[in-house]
Amino acid sequence: MPSSIEIARVRAIELRVPSSKGSRPGDGYAHNVVITLDATVDGRAVGGAGEACPRGRTLTGDTGRGSWRFLSAALKRLHGARVRTDPGAVSADVSQLIADLRALARRMVKVAMPGEPYRGTMAGLEAALLDLVSTAEGVPLAHVLGGKRSPLDIVGVVAARSISQAEQRIAPHVGRTTVKLIDLPDRTTALDVVSAVGSVAGPGVPVWLEFAAELERAETDKLVEALADRIGSGALPPHVLVRPFVTADHATLAELQRYADVLAPPKHDRPGIVVLTGAASVEDIRAAVLGGVRGVELNPGRLGGVLPALDLARSLDTGGRIRVAVSADPHASAVGTRAAAELAAALPRLDYLALPDASIAGTVQTDPELSLDDRHRLLPGERSGIGGRVVLAPAVHHQTRYATGSGSAAPAPTYQGMAANEFDLDTMMQFEFSDGTVDTANPLLSRAALAFGLNTTRLARSVVLAHHPQLAEPIGFASRRSTWTGLSTRAVVDKKDLTKKVLGAAGVAVPRGEVFKPRQVERAVRYALSLGAPVVVKPRGGSHGRGVTTDLRDESDIRNAIAMLAGASSARSPFVVEEHVTGEDYRFLVVGDRVVSVVLRRPASVEGDGRSSVLDLVIQKNQHRLANPQMHGSLIELGDNARYWLGKQGMTVDSVPGAGQLVQLGSAGNIANGGDSVEVLDETHPSLLDLAVRATLAVPGLDYSGVDLIGDHRRPVDEHRAVVIEVNSNPGTDLNHFPMFGTPRDVSTELVLRQCELAGYRPAQILDELNVRIEISGRVQGVGYRNWFEQLATGRNVAGTICNLPSGQVEAYVTGRLDDVWLVVSKAIDGPPRARPYRVVTTHVGAVTPTDRFEVR
């Protein structure tokens, strides 16, 4: 019986690209999807990987939800699929699988697309299949595509939004055969930057211009005229490529090429001004070439894969007239970059190859890594397939979604028999930032204030004031810190060593320790060894547990921990060495003279199932963390610290722990470092609650704090050693509202109530329904604010009206349930992309009409 490749596991992990955020207001991050296929052939394990770079409906035919639905269905189609390995069948089987997936995409698409639907996603699926098949055959993907690997000249790619930015970034590309300038904002900047290329990289280096937005036709003509003048005067080489925005139609491009050829006539060794078509469909590219365009850019992501790009290139009767470029998405990782390089090696003609810098930290890598020779040429991959094995570990903390072909979800994490909590994620995700973090602290304080009948003023996402006729002055919170916390109080708690002195003087147990400057490493090591016990190393003024390493037992561990600090953002700041106290790590939230929440913080870890690697277990657990508002932006990271702890356990990210085996990935129990949270207030011994209150009251002027304590929450202080590590005047409250395990605590209500009591007012009741007037100030007229607000209000089923005021403000009256009105009020400070609200004042009123709809007036 002929052998076959049997696909046993299919998965896709969507990742935020950390380097992709633009500098313009409203710019977000790009997201890529790495698709991996695990299979067996004749009992031998093989794998394949591809990267999808979906970039919207116009560029790649992708939509956020639609593409993910298609991808999930495609993974199920591939799960269990077989590809025969005999020469006559392998190509037919792969072609049929790809054809089936393209047909699936056409059936699932719900909106009109230019060209084939979901091309960016399809390119990743196709690449994974081709990598799998070529790896199984033990040959390079370029060979399967009909080509041969060799060193490839790489275009130097430079982001050039301004002349100063370009000048800083051109120098590393000296010696490249061509320099590609991307993200050019306008014609004037483009001409200035072109001159900079000549002065830095040399006058004979060809230049490739690519714009961030579509130029008006008149502007494009002026650009071509200026380039032709400079070519004629010798200020520019007779070799310039211009790619207007990708949506430019083929007729316009053809006219532009003819105009350029008149102004700067091409010759055999002088290409002149080459207009590139980077259209998103094969048909548009062919039409542009037939119309006279002399340059074709082949981008697998925009065309739907390397096979459509290769077929197009082979169908072009260039006759030496058409210049061919291959490019990958600017934010592609090493996986997408390698696939594009394999395509380039298989083309009948290649003039330019533009690939991104795939070595950026925090992105997916390959083993071996991409490398260049001394002539800036990309060296061929050493392995079969795309030339390298996918390495996901550096990027798992940027995970945003995950899916498998089996359709079965990984088991949810548990703690001592407790299942993980579930929350209204859709509501809380309204407060997500572009980096994935979710900040609900001040919105929840605003909710509590509105529920108590207080009026509110929002000055920013993190600043809220609450006022009431019975309050002499407003109460306020800025990043959870109340107006009652003075500067002198903050000065004490912000320095860990000073806090310990104050606590020690008040009789509160604290660990022994000292502060050292960065240059005092040897002194710090000697002091640590003198303590005669395990020690902790941490930044003096750090937060969120960053840089904290605990339970260091020998000199090499101590030096490694200090060295890790030296490589962090706190490298130039003093650090603390203190004794390590054995016990669990807790955050006690103290409000006045009461503890309102106690959260046990467990270090980052995963539990083995006997089948999955540490890497797979981390990906699975991160998927569950994404469903928790507090942990959504604090995923487990497989960085230096995690590798250090894996090494201490004799493991790597590829190790497969036994069923039930707990694998520790860090020492500090901070949630921001991937730790787990367990709310344990109801189980905590009263003596520990008293210790936390005493620690808070020991700091002059501190009425509300987060006390970090090491001990055992079930035991009294006279039966074990319990010490206070830190006192925080600006503690996060998300972990109290949204613990992974245990009872969620509405601590925001406690905080607002306490501030009212200190001001001499006690609210009578909590409102379930709200009628409010909202006044929004800032740039809110003529920017679509009212329509944006209407969509927000309608989506939350609230009624009322919104209108512009002669003063330039916007006024809304809203009625509805507390949670719906609160969300509308909290989001009002954001507005649509062109709006710039700076103040939102919300006042309780009587009846609001209408009550059955929302109107824009």
C-alpha positions in Angstrom: 0.0 0.0 0.0 1.5 3.4 -0.9 2.6 5.5 2.0 0.9 8.8 2.8 1.3 11.9 5.0 -1.3 11.7 7.7 -2.1 15.1 9.3 -2.7 14.3 13.0 -2.7 17.8 14.5 -3.6 21.2 13.1 -3.5 24.5 15.1 -3.4 28.2 14.6 -2.2 30.8 17.0 -2.9 34.5 16.3 -0.2 36.8 17.6 0.0 40.6 18.1 3.1 41.9 16.3 4.8 44.1 18.9 6.8 46.2 16.5 3.9 47.0 14.2 2.1 49.9 16.0 2.1 53.0 13.9 2.9 56.5 15.2 -0.3 58.1 13.9 -3.3 58.6 16.3 -5.6 55.6 16.3 -2.9 53.3 14.9 -3.2 49.7 16.3 -1.1 46.6 16.0 -0.9 44.1 13.1 -1.9 40.5 13.9 -0.4 37.5 12.2 -1.5 33.9 12.4 1.0 31.0 12.5 -0.5 27.7 11.3 1.3 24.5 12.2 0.6 21.0 10.9 1.9 17.9 12.6 1.9 14.6 10.7 3.4 11.2 10.3 4.8 9.5 7.2 5.9 5.9 7.5 6.0 6.3 11.3 8.2 9.4 11.0 7.0 12.6 12.6 7.1 15.7 10.3 5.7 19.2 10.5 4.9 22.2 8.5 4.3 25.9 9.3 2.8 28.8 7.4 2.1 32.4 8.4 -1.1 34.3 7.5 -0.9 38.1 7.5 -4.5 39.2 7.1 -4.6 43.0 6.4 -8.2 43.9 5.8 -10.7 43.6 3.0 -8.9 45.8 0.5 -5.4 44.4 0.7 -5.9 40.7 1.4 -9.7 40.1 1.3 -9.8 39.4 5.1 -12.2 40.5 7.8 -11.5 40.0 11.5 -14.4 37.6 12.4 -15.0 36.2 9.0 -11.4 35.2 8.4 -11.2 33.5 11.8 -14.4 31.6 11.1 -13.0 30.5 7.8 -9.7 29.5 9.4 -11.4 27.5 12.1 -13.4 25.6 9.4 -10.3 25.1 7.3 -8.4 23.6 10.3 -11.1 21.1 10.8 -11.0 20.2 7.1 -7.2 19.6 7.3 -7.4 17.6 10.5 -7.0 13.9 9.6 -6.4 14.6 5.9 -4.0 12.4 3.9 -1.6 13.2 1.1 -0.2 10.3 -0.9 3.6 10.4 -1.2 4.2 8.8 -4.6 5.4 11.3 -7.2 2.3 11.2 -9.3 -0.2 11.7 -6.5 1.4 14.2 -4.0 1.0 17.2 -6.3 -2.6 16.2 -7.1 -3.6 15.7 -3.5 -2.1 19.0 -2.3 -3.7 20.8 -5.2 -7.0 19.3 -4.3 -6.8 20.2 -0.7 -5.9 23.8 -1.6 -8.7 23.9 -4.1 -11.1 22.6 -1.5 -10.0 25.3 1.0 -10.5 28.1 -1.6 -14.0 26.8 -2.4 -14.7 26.7 1.3 -13.6 30.4 1.5 -16.0 31.3 -1.3 -18.9 29.6 0.4 -18.3 31.2 3.8 -17.7 34.8 2.7 -20.6 37.1 3.6 -19.5 40.4 2.1 -18.2 41.4 -1.3 -14.5 41.2 -1.7 -12.1 42.5 -4.4 -10.7 39.3 -5.7 -10.7 35.9 -3.9 -11.9 36.0 -0.3 -9.6 35.5 2.7 -6.4 35.6 0.6 -4.1 36.5 3.5 -5.5 33.7 5.6 -5.4 31.3 2.6 -1.7 32.1 2.0 -0.8 30.9 5.5 -2.8 27.6 5.1 -1.2 27.0 1.7 2.3 27.7 3.0 1.8 25.3 5.9 0.7 22.5 3.5 3.6 23.1 1.1 6.1 23.2 4.0 4.7 20.0 5.3 4.9 18.1 2.0 8.4 19.3 1.1 9.6 18.5 4.6 8.2 15.0 4.3 10.0 14.6 1.0 13.2 16.0 2.5 13.6 18.7 -0.2 13.5 22.5 -0.1 10.1 24.1 -0.9 11.9 26.0 -3.7 12.6 22.6 -5.3 8.9 21.6 -5.0 8.0 24.9 -6.7 10.4 24.2 -9.6 13.4 26.3 -8.5 16.7 26.0 -6.8 18.0 27.7 -3.6 20.9 30.2 -3.9 21.9 33.4 -2.0 19.4 36.2 -2.8 20.1 39.9 -3.0 17.8 41.7 -0.5 16.3 45.1 -0.9 17.0 47.4 2.2 13.6 48.3 3.6 13.4 51.6 5.4 10.3 53.1 7.1 10.4 56.8 6.1 7.6 58.8 7.5 10.0 61.8 7.8 13.4 62.9 6.6 14.9 62.6 10.0 13.6 59.1 10.5 14.9 58.0 7.1 18.4 59.5 7.7 18.7 57.4 10.9 17.6 54.2 9.3 19.3 54.2 5.9 22.9 53.7 7.1 22.5 50.0 8.0 21.5 49.4 4.4 24.6 50.8 2.7 25.7 48.2 0.3 22.3 46.9 -0.7 21.4 46.6 -4.3 18.2 48.7 -3.8 16.7 50.7 -1.0 12.9 50.5 -0.5 11.3 53.4 1.3 7.9 52.5 2.8 5.2 54.5 4.7 6.0 57.7 2.8 3.3 60.2 3.7 3.4 62.6 0.7 5.3 63.7 -2.4 7.4 66.3 -0.7 8.7 63.9 2.0 9.4 61.3 -0.7 11.6 63.6 -2.7 13.5 64.7 0.4 14.1 61.1 1.5 15.2 60.1 -2.0 18.0 62.7 -1.8 19.0 61.4 1.6 19.4 57.9 0.2 21.8 59.2 -2.4 23.9 61.1 0.2 24.1 58.1 2.6 23.9 55.0 0.5 25.6 56.3 -2.7 24.3 58.1 -5.8 23.9 55.0 -7.9 21.6 53.0 -5.6 18.2 52.3 -7.1 15.3 53.6 -5.0 11.8 52.0 -4.5 9.1 54.4 -3.3 6.0 53.1 -1.5 3.4 55.4 0.0 1.3 55.0 3.1 -1.8 56.4 1.5 -3.0 56.9 -2.0 -1.8 60.0 -3.8 -4.1 62.2 -5.8 -3.4 61.7 -9.6 -2.1 65.3 -9.8 0.4 64.6 -7.0 1.5 61.4 -8.6 2.2 63.3 -11.9 4.2 65.9 -10.0 6.2 63.2 -8.3 7.1 61.6 -11.6 8.0 64.9 -13.1 10.3 65.7 -10.2 11.9 62.3 -10.3 12.5 62.6 -14.1 14.1 66.0 -13.6 16.5 64.6 -11.0 17.4 61.6 -13.2 18.1 64.0 -16.1 20.3 66.1 -14.0 22.2 63.2 -12.6 21.0 63.8 -9.0 19.2 60.4 -9.1 20.2 57.1 -10.7 18.2 56.2 -13.9 16.5 53.5 -11.8 13.6 54.4 -9.6 10.6 52.3 -8.7 7.2 53.9 -7.8 4.4 51.9 -6.3 1.3 54.1 -5.7 -1.1 52.9 -3.1 -2.1 49.3 -3.7 -5.7 50.2 -4.6 -4.7 52.3 -7.6 -6.6 50.8 -10.6 -4.7 49.3 -13.5 -5.7 51.9 -16.1 -4.4 54.7 -13.9 -1.1 52.9 -13.4 -0.7 52.3 -17.1 -1.3 56.0 -17.9 1.3 56.9 -15.2 3.8 54.5 -16.7 3.4 55.9 -20.2 3.8 59.4 -18.8 7.0 58.4 -16.9 8.4 56.8 -20.0 8.0 60.0 -22.0 9.8 62.1 -19.3 12.5 59.5 -18.6 12.8 57.1 -21.5 14.0 53.7 -20.5 17.0 52.1 -22.1 18.6 48.7 -21.9 20.8 49.6 -18.9 18.6 52.5 -17.7 15.2 51.3 -16.5 14.1 54.9 -15.8 11.0 55.2 -13.7 9.3 51.8 -13.2 5.7 51.9 -12.0 5.0 48.8 -9.9 1.6 47.2 -9.7 1.0 45.5 -6.4 -2.7 44.8 -7.0 -4.5 42.3 -4.9 -5.8 40.2 -7.7 -4.2 38.3 -10.5 -6.6 39.7 -13.1 -5.7 43.4 -12.1 -2.0 42.7 -12.4 -2.4 41.1 -15.8 -4.5 44.0 -17.0 -1.9 46.5 -15.7 0.9 44.7 -17.6 -1.1 44.6 -20.8 -1.7 48.3 -20.4 2.0 49.0 -20.3 3.1 48.9 -16.6 6.7 47.7 -16.4 6.9 46.5 -12.9 5.0 43.7 -11.0 5.2 43.2 -7.3 4.3 39.7 -6.1 3.1 39.5 -2.5 1.9 36.0 -1.6 -0.3 37.4 1.2 -2.2 39.7 -1.2 -2.4 37.2 -4.0 -3.6 34.3 -1.8 -0.4 32.2 -1.6 2.9 31.4 -3.3 1.2 29.2 -5.9 -1.0 31.9 -7.4 2.0 34.3 -7.3 4.2 31.7 -9.1 1.5 30.9 -11.7 1.2 34.6 -12.4 4.9 35.1 -12.8 5.2 32.2 -15.2 2.3 33.5 -17.3 3.8 36.9 -17.9 5.6 37.2 -21.2 8.2 39.6 -19.9 10.7 39.5 -22.8 12.9 41.4 -20.5 10.4 44.3 -20.4 8.7 43.5 -17.1 10.7 43.8 -13.9 9.6 41.4 -11.1 9.6 42.1 -7.4 8.8 39.7 -4.5 7.8 41.1 -1.2 6.5 39.9 2.1 4.3 41.8 4.5 6.4 44.4 6.4 5.4 42.7 9.7 5.9 39.1 8.7 7.9 36.9 11.0 10.7 34.6 9.9 8.1 32.0 8.9 6.5 34.3 6.3 9.8 35.7 5.3 11.2 32.2 4.5 8.2 31.3 2.4 8.6 34.4 0.3 12.3 33.6 -0.2 11.4 30.1 -1.4 9.0 31.7 -3.9 11.7 34.1 -5.0 14.1 31.2 -5.6 11.6 29.5 -7.9 10.7 32.5 -10.2 11.9 32.5 -13.8 12.9 36.1 -13.3 13.6 38.1 -10.1 14.8 41.7 -10.0 14.0 42.8 -6.4 13.3 40.9 -3.2 12.0 43.0 -0.3 11.8 41.2 3.0 11.2 42.5 6.5 13.6 42.3 9.4 12.4 39.0 10.9 14.8 39.1 13.8 12.8 41.5 15.9 12.4 40.4 19.5 9.0 39.2 20.4 8.2 37.7 17.1 8.1 34.1 15.8 11.5 32.8 14.8 12.9 29.8 12.9 15.7 27.4 13.7 18.1 28.1 12.2 17.6 31.8 12.2 17.7 33.8 9.0 21.2 35.1 8.1 22.9 37.3 5.6 26.4 37.0 4.0 28.9 39.8 3.9 27.2 41.0 0.6 23.9 41.4 2.3 22.4 38.4 0.6 20.0 36.1 2.2 21.6 32.7 2.7 19.5 29.6 1.7 17.8 27.7 4.5 19.7 24.6 5.8 16.6 22.5 6.3 14.0 21.1 3.9 10.7 22.8 3.5 10.9 26.6 4.1 14.4 26.1 5.5 13.8 26.2 9.2 11.7 24.8 12.0 9.1 27.2 13.5 10.0 28.6 17.0 6.9 30.0 18.7 8.3 30.4 22.3 9.5 34.0 21.9 6.0 35.2 20.9 3.5 33.3 23.1 2.9 36.2 25.4 1.5 38.2 22.4 -1.1 35.5 21.8 -4.6 36.8 21.0 -6.5 33.8 19.7 -6.0 30.1 19.3 -7.8 27.3 17.4 -7.2 23.6 16.7 -8.5 21.3 13.9 -9.9 18.8 16.4 -12.4 21.3 17.7 -11.8 20.2 21.3 -10.9 22.9 23.8 -8.1 22.4 26.3 -9.3 21.7 29.8 -9.8 24.8 31.9 -7.3 25.3 34.7 -8.4 24.4 38.2 -7.2 25.1 41.8 -7.9 22.7 44.6 -11.1 21.5 42.8 -12.3 25.0 41.9 -13.0 25.8 38.3 -11.8 29.1 36.8 -14.2 32.0 37.1 -16.2 33.2 34.1 -16.8 36.9 33.5 -18.7 39.2 31.1 -15.7 39.5 28.8 -17.5 41.4 26.0 -18.4 44.3 28.3 -14.9 44.5 29.9 -13.2 44.3 26.6 -14.7 47.7 25.8 -11.8 49.0 28.0 -9.0 47.1 26.1 -6.0 49.0 24.9 -4.3 48.2 21.6 -1.5 46.2 23.4 -4.1 43.8 24.8 -4.2 45.1 28.4 -7.7 45.8 29.8 -7.9 48.7 32.3 -11.2 48.5 34.2 -10.0 50.1 37.4 -11.4 53.7 36.9 -14.4 52.6 34.9 -15.5 50.4 37.8 -14.9 53.3 40.2 -17.1 55.4 38.0 -19.8 52.7 38.0 -19.8 52.6 41.8 -20.1 56.4 42.0 -23.0 56.5 39.6 -24.7 53.6 41.4 -24.5 55.6 44.7 -26.2 58.6 43.0 -23.0 60.6 42.6 -22.3 62.8 39.6 -19.0 62.2 37.8 -16.5 64.0 35.8 -14.1 62.0 33.6 -10.9 63.9 32.6 -9.2 61.0 30.9 -9.4 57.2 30.9 -7.6 57.1 34.3 -9.0 60.2 36.1 -12.5 60.3 37.6 -14.0 62.9 40.0 -17.3 62.3 41.9 -19.4 65.1 43.3 -22.7 65.5 45.1 -24.6 68.4 46.8 -23.8 66.9 50.2 -20.1 66.7 49.5 -18.1 69.8 50.3 -15.6 69.0 47.5 -15.3 66.3 44.9 -13.7 63.0 45.7 -11.4 61.7 43.0 -9.2 58.9 41.8 -6.3 59.0 39.4 -5.1 55.5 38.3 -6.9 54.1 41.4 -5.0 56.5 43.8 -7.5 58.6 45.7 -7.3 62.4 46.4 -6.7 61.5 50.0 -3.3 60.0 49.3 -0.8 62.9 49.6 2.6 63.3 48.0 4.5 62.7 51.2 2.7 59.4 51.7 3.5 58.3 48.1 7.2 59.2 48.7 7.3 56.7 51.5 5.6 53.8 49.8 7.3 54.3 46.4 10.7 53.4 47.9 10.7 49.8 49.2 13.6 50.3 51.7 12.0 53.4 53.2 8.7 51.6 53.6 10.4 48.8 55.4 12.0 51.3 57.9 8.6 52.9 58.6 7.0 49.5 59.1 9.8 48.1 61.2 9.6 51.2 63.5 5.8 50.4 64.0 6.5 46.8 65.0 5.4 45.3 61.7 7.5 42.3 60.7 9.5 42.8 57.5 12.4 40.8 55.9 16.0 41.9 56.3 17.5 43.6 53.3 19.5 46.4 51.8 19.6 48.6 48.7 22.5 48.6 46.3 23.5 50.7 43.3 24.0 49.0 39.9 27.8 49.3 40.3 27.7 47.5 43.7 27.2 44.0 42.4 30.1 42.4 44.4 28.9 44.1 47.6 25.4 42.9 47.0 26.5 39.3 46.4 28.5 39.4 49.6 25.6 40.7 51.5 23.2 38.1 50.1 25.6 35.3 51.1 25.9 36.8 54.6 22.1 36.5 55.2 22.7 32.7 55.4 19.3 32.0 53.8 17.6 32.1 50.4 17.4 35.7 49.1 15.2 37.8 46.8 16.6 40.3 44.2 14.2 43.0 42.9 14.3 46.6 41.7 14.1 49.3 44.4 11.2 51.2 42.8 9.6 48.5 40.6 6.0 47.5 40.2 3.8 44.7 38.9 6.5 42.2 40.1 8.7 43.0 37.2 12.3 42.0 37.8 11.6 40.1 41.0 13.5 36.8 41.4 12.9 34.8 44.6 14.3 31.8 46.4 17.9 32.3 45.2 20.1 29.8 47.0 23.6 30.0 45.7 26.0 32.6 44.3 25.5 31.8 40.7 21.7 32.2 41.0 22.2 35.5 42.8 24.5 36.8 40.1 22.1 35.7 37.3 19.2 37.5 39.0 21.2 40.7 39.2 22.4 40.3 35.6 18.8 39.9 34.5 18.0 43.3 36.2 21.0 44.8 34.4 19.3 43.9 31.1 15.9 45.3 32.0 14.4 48.8 31.9 15.5 49.2 35.6 19.2 48.7 34.7 20.4 52.1 36.0 18.2 52.0 39.1 19.2 50.8 42.6 18.1 47.3 43.5 17.1 45.4 46.7 18.6 42.3 48.1 16.6 40.8 51.0 16.0 37.5 52.7 13.6 35.1 51.1 10.8 34.2 53.5 9.2 30.8 52.8 5.4 31.0 52.3 2.7 32.0 49.9 2.5 35.4 48.2 -0.6 37.5 49.0 -2.1 40.9 48.2 -4.3 42.3 51.1 -6.5 45.2 50.0 -7.1 47.5 52.9 -9.8 50.2 52.9 -9.8 52.2 56.1 -9.6 49.8 59.0 -10.8 46.8 57.1 -9.4 44.2 54.7 -11.9 43.9 51.8 -10.1 41.3 49.7 -7.2 38.9 50.0 -5.7 37.4 46.8 -3.2 34.5 46.8 -0.8 35.1 43.9 0.8 31.9 42.6 3.8 32.0 40.4 3.4 31.2 36.7 3.1 27.5 36.1 1.5 24.8 33.9 0.3 21.4 34.7 1.3 18.5 32.6 -1.1 16.1 30.9 1.5 13.5 29.7 1.0 14.4 26.1 1.7 18.1 25.6 5.0 20.0 25.6 5.6 22.9 28.0 5.1 25.2 25.0 1.8 23.7 24.1 0.6 23.9 27.7 1.5 27.6 27.9 -0.4 28.3 24.7 -3.4 26.5 26.1 -3.3 28.2 29.4 -2.8 31.6 27.8 -6.0 31.0 25.9 -7.9 30.7 29.1 -6.1 33.8 30.5 -7.4 35.7 27.5 -10.9 35.0 28.8 -10.2 36.8 32.1 -10.3 40.7 31.9 -7.5 41.1 34.4 -5.2 38.5 32.9 -6.0 39.3 29.3 -2.9 41.5 28.9 -0.7 39.5 31.2 0.0 36.2 29.5 2.7 33.7 30.5 6.0 34.7 28.8 8.7 32.1 27.9 11.5 34.5 28.3 14.8 34.4 30.2 13.2 34.0 33.6 11.0 31.1 32.5 13.9 29.3 30.8 15.9 29.8 34.0 13.2 28.0 36.0 12.7 25.3 33.4 16.5 24.7 33.5 16.4 24.3 37.3 13.8 21.5 36.7 15.8 19.9 34.0 13.4 21.0 31.3 13.0 23.0 28.1 10.0 24.4 26.3 9.9 21.2 24.3 9.8 18.9 27.3 6.6 16.9 27.9 5.7 16.9 31.6 3.9 13.9 33.1 0.2 13.9 33.9 -0.4 16.1 36.9 3.2 17.4 37.1 3.4 21.0 38.1 6.0 22.9 36.1 7.1 26.2 37.6 7.8 29.1 35.1 8.7 31.8 37.6 9.2 32.7 41.2 7.3 35.9 41.8 3.6 35.4 42.2 2.7 38.6 40.3 -0.2 38.3 37.9 1.5 40.6 35.4 4.2 38.0 35.1 1.8 35.2 34.3 0.8 34.2 37.8 -2.6 32.9 39.0 -4.9 34.7 41.4 -7.0 33.0 44.0 -9.4 35.1 46.2 -9.2 33.7 49.8 -10.6 36.4 52.1 -13.2 34.1 53.7 -10.4 31.6 54.7 -7.9 34.2 56.0 -7.1 34.2 59.7 -8.1 37.4 61.6 -4.6 37.9 62.9 -3.3 38.3 59.3 -6.1 40.8 58.5 -5.0 42.8 61.6 -1.4 42.7 60.4 -2.3 44.1 57.0 -4.4 46.9 58.6 -1.5 47.8 61.0 0.9 48.0 58.1 -1.4 50.4 56.3 -1.9 52.7 59.3 1.8 52.7 60.0 2.4 54.9 56.9 1.2 58.5 57.8 -1.7 59.6 55.6 -2.4 56.2 54.1 -6.0 55.1 54.3 -6.2 52.7 51.4 -3.4 50.3 50.3 -2.4 47.0 48.8 -0.3 45.1 51.4 2.0 42.4 50.0 2.5 39.7 52.6 4.3 36.4 52.7 2.9 33.7 55.0 0.0 31.2 55.2 -3.4 32.8 55.1 -5.0 29.9 57.2 -2.6 30.2 60.2 -2.4 32.8 63.0 0.7 35.0 63.0 2.0 33.5 66.3 2.2 30.0 64.8 4.3 30.9 61.7 6.5 33.7 60.3 4.4 36.2 58.3 6.1 39.3 57.0 5.0 42.4 55.0 7.1 42.8 51.8 5.6 46.0 50.5 2.8 48.5 50.9 1.3 50.1 47.8 -0.6 53.3 47.7 -1.9 52.7 44.1 -2.8 49.0 44.1 -4.5 47.4 41.2 -8.1 46.3 41.8 -8.6 44.2 38.7 -7.3 41.1 40.5 -9.9 41.6 43.2 -12.8 42.0 40.8 -11.6 39.3 38.4 -9.6 36.5 40.3 -9.0 33.4 38.3 -10.3 31.3 41.2 -12.4 32.2 44.3 -15.0 34.8 45.0 -14.9 38.1 43.0 -15.0 41.2 45.3 -16.6 44.5 44.3 -13.8 46.5 45.9 -14.6 49.6 43.9 -17.8 50.1 45.7 -15.9 49.8 49.0 -13.4 52.4 47.9 -16.0 55.0 46.8 -18.1 54.4 49.9 -15.0 55.0 52.1 -14.1 58.2 50.3 -17.6 59.5 50.8 -17.5 58.6 54.5 -14.2 60.5 54.9 -15.9 63.5 53.3 -18.8 63.2 55.8 -21.4 61.7 53.5 -22.9 58.2 53.4 -24.9 57.3 50.3 -28.3 55.9 51.1 -28.8 53.2 48.4 -27.5 51.7 45.2 -29.5 52.5 42.0 -30.4 49.8 39.5 -31.7 52.2 36.9 -30.1 55.5 35.8 -31.3 58.7 34.2 -28.4 61.0 33.4 -27.4 64.0 31.4 -23.9 63.7 29.7 -22.0 66.7 28.6 -18.9 66.0 26.4 -16.3 68.7 25.8 -13.4 68.7 23.3 -13.2 68.1 19.5 -16.6 66.4 19.3 -18.5 68.2 16.6 -18.1 67.5 12.9 -16.1 64.3 13.6 -19.0 61.7 13.7 -19.3 61.7 17.5 -23.1 61.7 17.7 -23.5 58.8 15.2 -20.7 56.9 17.1 -22.5 57.5 20.4 -25.8 56.4 18.9 -24.3 53.1 17.9 -22.8 52.7 21.3 -26.1 53.5 23.0 -28.2 51.3 20.7 -25.8 48.4 21.3 -26.4 48.6 25.0 -30.2 49.0 24.7 -30.3 52.4 26.3 -32.7 55.2 25.3 -32.5 58.9 25.0 -31.1 61.6 22.8 -27.9 63.3 21.7 -27.4 66.7 20.1 -24.7 69.4 19.4 -24.6 72.5 21.6 -23.9 76.0 20.3 -20.9 76.1 22.7 -19.2 73.3 20.7 -20.0 70.6 23.2 -22.2 67.6 22.8 -25.1 66.9 25.1 -26.8 63.5 25.7 -29.7 62.3 27.8 -29.6 58.6 28.6 -31.8 56.2 30.5 -31.4 52.5 31.1 -30.0 49.8 33.4 -27.1 50.7 35.6 -24.6 48.5 33.8 -25.6 49.7 30.3 -25.7 53.4 31.1 -22.4 53.1 33.0 -20.7 51.6 30.0 -22.0 54.3 27.7 -20.8 57.0 30.2 -17.4 55.4 30.5 -16.8 55.0 26.8 -17.9 58.6 26.1 -14.3 59.8 26.9 -13.0 57.8 23.9 -15.2 58.8 21.0 -14.6 57.9 17.3 -11.1 58.1 15.7 -11.2 61.8 14.7 -12.7 63.0 18.0 -10.7 64.2 20.9 -12.9 64.5 24.0 -11.1 65.8 27.1 -14.0 66.0 29.6 -17.2 64.1 30.3 -19.6 65.4 33.0 -22.4 63.1 34.0 -25.3 64.4 36.1 -28.3 62.5 37.5 -31.6 63.9 36.3 -35.3 63.1 36.5 -37.2 61.5 33.6 -35.5 61.1 30.2 -37.5 60.8 27.0 -37.9 59.0 24.7 -37.7 55.7 26.6 -38.1 53.3 23.7 -35.3 54.4 21.3 -32.2 56.5 21.0 -32.3 59.6 18.7 -29.7 61.9 17.2 -31.0 65.4 17.1 
